């Protein structure tokens, strides 16, 4: 096992009706900016439920945070905070709203141009406003981590930052709030969580059986429950378990002491920034080809994944790996998510554009051994055409 | 899944050489009381390594915390804190030293008689001194939780308390510090962690597949690595993985959203308080009989445990349960830990005494359904004679 530091102070309040506990979780005298996305927070009644739970506290609303939250929109929230002397932020939504709130929390107290936070991966964040979240869409794990991904439209750039200062103080996870989600968002969430896990698991072995078994347990649970979440959208336990998987998939735990391979996410971010494809769909269109191209370096873990998650043990090593890559692709397709670039109207010329953006953003040494260069990224994309 | 709250702010610094990071973890201007147990902290050089890492900070030593830390000893540490204006505590040792330090941290700021903390399970703790730990013995999980068990000799009482105020600020886990542990302590640690897991897992199903699979993964890892820890005491990876299992076994994670059955611990505490038997050994002499007596209520989880942890699937349900209880007993015996009361010189008259103490301490409704009354506890003890 590799050495590591683990720290995660976010308080999770999990279960039906837990929004009422906001009254205990938010400081009594706070002036709260409630940040949310589109109209669903209002139309589902969640926004009203949140405001009721906040009781006497002064509340200002800031809606309109996009699916891939933009610097342009979020800087407007920073202006509102300064104009209205806001002292607590509350994100109500999915990963995009929470990621956006993290940026706002850091940007509001940042000296200088806040875009520099992204250019420095958050290393220059020294403080942030306190904030919590009410999660309505299980997917990104943002509710219990210190990472955030922000898009700047004018630059067609989608970049990440991390800082211990932007852990949510608390996150309220009420699985019943996900009953009304569109199928597309549920499917996206399952695939996003799935790929978060594989990126911390499908690398090379370092003798870390706890991390491996935790990752495998989460993947098995997604494989079991993902299709049920689509066919039985009102099943509380299915939604509760998916919600907890998505949180555990990216709260730092399964990734401690093991190598990581975030190449799928990094290539995917370029595709979203260029072509506005849903984040999870970009992952589904990259991971299968990446596992195929990178099968040699990942051989031991791919065989373990095949055996423990999918029960595949028959055949030569290469045949087993072929089977498990195909199983993974089929799982994404079963969730209604297509897995080829061509399914999304992308072609060879798009690959040129994507690779050029990877180069522009310095993404030239990706993967668990930093050996995914631009040529390798091109090969991965071509394998998924 | 049941509703829950999860909160665990302890920073874990894990790996060989991590003691050097104390300089970053402990406030620069702290006056530190270093608490430890017997002579091994000094003779192994760990105490010196800790003091070197603390650099210029003023350090006062407090040794002699017992294997089951006593109120009598710990109140002396409280006196030292007050006399010497200590403002930070550092536990160097295993679960007993860390549990003791938690009590000291709360008692030093407690208004009134600190034994009341135990009588109230910690509900009356409103503040505590800041403290960290350097773990040298993987077992209890105390390094990453807010629980503590304290013995008061004059009352022959061993009671527990919990409070969010006594999470360690940090814990340093250096697996190489466990190379010199006596076999007996390594074996005790493995069994202690094992039973912590079963007490949060072997109850009744509530549709919580993530918690189940995490618990099973930890148990499988203990079964694989426990014997190796005895046969290959210098194997870093074996010790590292055991250390991480023991921490994960009782940091709150696997127990969230599921029922618990702490009957084995509660009965075991009485045996330790009465007869000074090692804590883990009391667990090993209770759990197999408890699973046997309680097999009906635990049937579904016992069958799952048999299949997933031990690969036992052949036979009638009762035969499978017989086999898996026997496997569990054999595992403890393989670790060198006997599993019968009579192995420790206890007999029917001892059972009378133990049951009387359970009654005196109000332990009359134990188990996941609070239906383990004194008669049931007696039956469990008799089954293990």
Interface residues (C-beta under 8 A of the other chain):
Chain A: X1 X2 X3 X4 X5 X6 X7 X8 X9 X10 X11 X12 X13 X14 X15 X16 X17 X18 X207 X208 X209 X210 X213 X214 X216 X217 X218 X220 X221 X224 X225 X237 X240 X241 X244 X245 X248 X253 X256 X257
Chain B: X1 X2 X3 X4 X5 X6 X7 X8 X9 X10 X11 X12 X13 X14 X15 X16 X17 X18 X207 X208 X209 X210 X212 X213 X214 X216 X217 X218 X220 X221 X224 X225 X237 X240 X241 X244 X245 X248 X253 X256 X257
